[in-house]
Each structure stands twice: as C-alpha cells, then as structure tokens.
Amino acid sequence: MQSGWRIGSLFGIPLLIDPSWFFILVIVTLSNALRWQYRYPDWGTPVAWGTGFAMAMLLFASVLLHELGHSLVAKVQGIQVQSITLFFFGGIAAIAQEPKTPGKAFQVAIAGPAVSFMLFVILTLLTLILPNNEMPLSILFRDLAAINLVLTLFNMIPGLPLDGGQVLKAIVWKLTGSQIKGIRTAAKVGRFLGLFAIAWGLADVLGVTRNLGLPTAGGLWAALIGWFVVQNASAYDRITELQEAMLKVKAEDAMTRDFRVVDASMSVRKFADDYLITESRAAVYYAASNGRYRGVINTEDLQRIERSEWESKTLLDIVHPLNEVPTVQESTPIVEVIQLLENQSLPRITVLSPAEAVSGVIDRGDIVKAIALKMNLRISDAAIKQIKEEGVYPPGLQLGAIAQAASELR
C-alpha cells in the first residue's frame, strides 16, 4: 500500500514523499549551511544557507535518479512500478513483482548503484571544469559527487534490503537455482551486517573505538542505519518463511466441514424454519438429491422470493449448481485459494474431491489457522473466530499480496 504525499509522477510512476523526508531535509540543510558558513566566511549567510538547501534538494534528486534506475529497468522487463517514495533513509521503489530470472533480478538491482556511480563521475568532471575550487557551485558539485560515491558503495553492501543484497540474492539464485535460497542468504547477511553496524556505532558513542584505536563508525547514525537494515532484513526472512509455508499447504489441509447438506426437494419455508432460525446455523448449505450434490444455497436468495411462494418453491428452484460457483480441488495450493478469494472478494470457497463431491469449505480464518500450524505458530481460537466473522485478515498480514509473490517464487 502506498504511503506519503504524492507530488507528481515520472515516466508514469507516482512520486511520493514520506513525512520523515522533511526531517532529513532540515538536517542536511542545517549541517551543510553551518559547515560552509564556518569554512567559507566570504560566502555570507544567505549564500551558505542557500547552498545548504540546494545540497539537500540535489541529494534527494540523486536518490530519486537512483530509484528511477531500478524502476526503468523493471519497466523495460514489463514489471509494473507502483511508486517511488522518498523518506528518512533515502528512497524506495515499490516494484509490483520479482523479476522472472536471476539475470533480470541482477539487472534491476545493479541499475540504481550504476546511476549513482555515473552521477559521481559526471559531478567530479564538472568540479574539474569549474575554474574556482572555492566557489559555491564547485563545492556543491564536489560534495555531491562524494555523496553519490558513498551511496554507490553503501548500497553495494551485500545484504538485504540494500541493493548489494539484491545482487547477492540474484547470484545465489543463479548458482543454486533457488530464489528462496537467494533471499534467505542475502537476508541473513543483511541482518549480520546490521547488527555489526549497531554494535560498532554504539561502541563509537561509548568511546570504545577511540580507546582501542579503531576507526570511528558514525556513532548513533551508524547504529540507526544498522537498526533499519536489521529490521528490513528480518522482514524479508519472515515473509520468505511465510511464503515457504504457504507453498507447502494445500486446500485439503485448510478446509473444514463447517457446512450442512440438505434435501434439495425441501421447501424454502421448511429450510428457513429448520436451519436458518437456529443457533447452530452452518456457514454454508449444499443441496443434494438422489445421492448427488445439486449445488450451493445462497441464503440471501430467500429475500428475493415472495413469502407466499416459500411453501411451493423448493431448494432445487434456487440452488446454484457447483459448476457455476467458484470451487477448488483438494490438491489446489493454498496460494491459489487465497488469490481466488481476494480477486473475487469471496467470503469462502468450496473444496471438491476428485469425484466432484463437496469435501469442505475454506475461509480466511481457516487459511490463517492452517499456515500457523505449518509454521508452528500459536494463534488463539478467538483470533481465528474474529477473522472468520469479519472476513478479513489481521492488520499487517496482507496474505493476498504475499500469496501473489509466493506464487512467483522459483
């Protein structure tokens, strides 16, 4: 889901700004303006602060071009780019799906750092061309070139969620033939490097690095970046673990027998009296006669029938044949069941046996329960009941999107 304020679009890609972006905009402007005002007093206050603001804006322009590099390569491959968002830690391109091959994944991953490195080269050449090395424009280009080099090198650190982690994922995917192994490896490396950055940054704050004669690491800023990397790498790992579990679950593993089979020749009146006005009402009803399932009864259909006709009409008159309603087989992967439920906004779906008889029904609560069981996670009966009643997944658990991504894993 997109978050932030939309400020426009490039190449059909929405551009968003997260509120945290304004904080870093102020920090970059303030730090550079004060530094240049002290170092180059001849500039004067307005020039120093104007150049500081220009640096902040050009920094985010560099980040935007970096993300455009990823996005345009993805678009060339036919992949939809949902948005580019600028936020506290830089930017992120929301790409709708994974590239189909490790080679294409490598191309998308390397495109961003390649753009940053090109900006470094171009800006360095501009500083060499400008005649005065202490003029504001020359200093601006020089520092911006250095920042783009740092962005290139930092993003090439081989751990998710950084671009270097995406490159590592593509390489492992190519070597092993498993996209999941690639993600797992890059996520583990990312988590390790993030923890290392946190430890080094805190050691810097406490003076440990100075006492041991070790290089400084940026203090709290390094620790904050490390925390960001750990959180995102862990999220990659958790989602991949969830997707692996989803790929192992079939419809028969999640289905329940929360349905009733009733006589198709029963009158609508008798059906309403015997089955609907009761505390033990089933989630869904199927009509059968002569040993065969005739279809599903949609209880909302009763409201469209005149009460005077309830005695004369039978369930066979209002039944929806099974070949006209969404169904899945027992062997259908749960990711396909999830996609069917979401794409058609269904409350539940019917599961058929190889003999085309009704084996069970599946709703969102059943799916969450089956996946949790596969992952050895404990979810309370109250939580499952709430999912069943509300017909939606818990906040933060967008199984529809996760299932779509899982179906594309190779």
Protein Blocks (a to p, Z undefined) as FASTA:
>chain_A
ZZdjdfbdeehiacdddfklmmmmmmmmmmmmmmmmmmmmmnommlmmmmmmmmmmmmmm
mmmmmmmmmmmmmmmnopacfbdcddfkopadddfbdcfbfklmmmmmmmmmmmmmmmmm
mmmmmmmmpmblkbfklmmmmmmmmmmmmmmmmmmpccdfbfklmmmmmmmmmmnopakl
mmmmmmmmmmmmmmmmmmmmmmmmnommmmnopacehijmlmmmmmmmmmmmmmmmmmmm
mmmmmmmpcfklmpccbbcdddfkbcfklmmmmmmmcfklcfbdcddeehiafbdcdfkl
mmmpcfklmmmpcfklmpccfklcccddfklcfklmmmmmmmnopabdcdddfkopafbd
cdfklmmmmmmmmnopacdfklmmmmmmnopacehiafklmmmmmmmpZZ
